[in-house]
Amino acid sequence: MHRATKIVATIGPASSTQEILQQMIEAGADVVRLNFSHGTADDHRQRAEFVRAAARQAGHEVGIMADLQGPKIRVGKFENGKTTLVAGNTFILDADCELGNDERVGLDYKDLPRDLKAGDTLLLNDGLIVLSVQRVIGNEIHTVVKIGGDLSNNKGINRQGGGLTAPALTAKDMEDIRTAMSLGADYVAVSFPKNATDMEMARQLANIAGAPYGIKPKMIAKIERAEAIPALQGILEASDGIMVARGDLAVEVGNAAVPALQKRMIKMAREANKFVITATQMMESMINAPVPTRAEVSDVANAVLDGTDAVMLSAESAAGKYPVQTIETMAAICVEAEKSEHVELDKDFLDRTFTRIDQSIAMGALFTAYHLGAKAIVALTESGSTALWMSRHWTHVPIFALTPREGSERAMQIYRNVNPLHLDTSSDRDIALQQALEVVVGKGYAARGDMVVLTVGEPMGQAGGTNTLKIVRVGEPV
C-alpha cells in the first residue's frame, strides 16, 4: 500500500545494529535521526555507516538527520544523584554551586540568573516540577517550590513564556555540524532557534563544513521556544523545513496551546513550500508496550490529516522494546488516515500565482494527473524542487521523483507523497522519459494501459530547468 506520510526514526541503544536498522527501513523508516544530545562523534559516524549499509541491503536510500543538542539549560549534578523538592519549601539554583544537595543545585548555563526576575516561573524536568522565583542575588536564584517531586542530575529548565537568552548554536553544536557533514548527513535540525538569523548562521556553518564533501544539507528549524512563534514566518523563509517540537514548546507555552499551534505551523509550512515534521511522544507508550494507546493513534492520524510531511519517533525507536513494530504500527496508521483525506486541489490553486516556469509545470502536472485520474506522476528532477512543489498539495496520486543525484534522492525522502528513485538519465529527453517510465513500471507502480503524467527539463541536467509536461499511457510510445 502506498504511504504518503514519511516516518523519521531516531536511533539509539535499541536500534544501532545494521540488522535492526535494515528491519526498521523495511518496516517504513524513511529518515533516520541521529540525536547529537547523546553519544560521541565516533558513535554517530558508526551509526551513519550502519544506516547506509542497511539502506543498500533494503534496496533504497534513506535520509540521515543530524539533530543538534542546542542550549539545553539544565541543573547540575547532586552529591546523592537527586533530591526531593517539597511544595512550599525554598530551593536555590546557584550558578557557583559545584555539587547539589537538598537546599541548592548548580547550573550548566551560568547566565541564567541574568535572565530572571522575581515573579518568574521556572519549569523543571519537562514541567513536572514548578518553581516560583522570589529574588535573584548575584549568581543565586532563590525560589519557592510550587509543585514538588524528585529532581535528579542534569534535568532541563524552562522559563514559562520563554525569554531565556541562550544562543541557539553552542560551541558543541558548531563542532557537531562539522561531524555531521563528515558523515554525510542530509538534514541538520537546529534546536531552539529564536529567529531567522539563528537559521541563517547555522546554514552558513553547515555549507562551509559540507563544502569539502560536496554537501549542502537541508536545514530544519525545531520550533520549541515561545519566542519562535511570532518569528515563525521569518524562520520558515530561512529554513528548508520545520519541526513541531512539542516537548519543550509545550513546557514554554502550555500544553493546551500546542494542538492549535501544530495545525497553524503545518499550514504555514505548506503554504511557504517548506516541509514539516511533527514530533514528540507520538507513540510514547510503545517504549514499553507492543501496542499504542487509542489517543496516540488519534494523535498520529490527526497530524497526517493536518498535512504533516513526516511523523517522528524519538525514544520509541531509540530505546524502546519494539522499534520495528512501532514503525510498522505508525505506518499503518498513516495509510488509514490518508484514505480519508479530502482533496481540495482546485481551491488550493485559486489563490496561487506562479512566476517560474518549473513551478508552473509542477502545478500543471498535479492538476492534470488529478483530473485525468492518472496512476502516477513521474518527475525527472536534478535538485528535487519540482517534487517539493508537487508535494505541497494532496491529490492521492503518488509522485515518483527520479534523479541521478544521490544527495537529491536522500533529501526528497522527507517530502510527503514523494517516492525518490535513482535514475542515470540519458541526455536525450525521449530516451530519458522512456527510462523513467520503465523504472516505475518495473517496480510495480504502474501497469500497461495506466495513464502517467511525466515532467522533465530541456536541456537535460540543469537544476530548476523543468519546462515540459507529457501525458502517456503505459505501453504506448513516449
Buried (B, 14 or more C-beta within 10 A) or exposed (E): EEBBBBBBBBBBEBBBEBEBBBBBBBBBBBBBBBBBEBBEBEBBBBBBEBBBEBBEEBEBBBBBBBBBBBBBBBBBBBEEEBBEBEEEEEBBBBBEBEEBEBEBBBBBBEEBBEBBEEEBBBBBBBBBBBBBBBEBEEBBBBBBBBBBBEBBBEBBBBBBEBBBEBBBBBEBBBEBBBBBBBBBBBBBBBBBBBBBBBBBBBBEBBBEBBEEEEBBBBBBBBBBBBBBBEBBEBBBEBBBBBBBBBBBBBBBBEEEBBBEBBBBBBEBBBEBBBBBBBBBBBBBBBBEBEBBEEEBBBBBBBBBBBBBBBBBBBBBBBBBEBBBBBBBBBBBBBBBBBEEBEEEBEEBBEEEEBEEBBBBBBBBBBBBBBEEEBBBBBBBBBBBBBBBBBBBBBBBBBBBBBBBBEBBBBBBBBBBBBBBBBBEBBEEBEEBBBBBBEBBBEEEBBEEEBBBBBBBBBEBEEBBBBBBBBEBBBEEEB
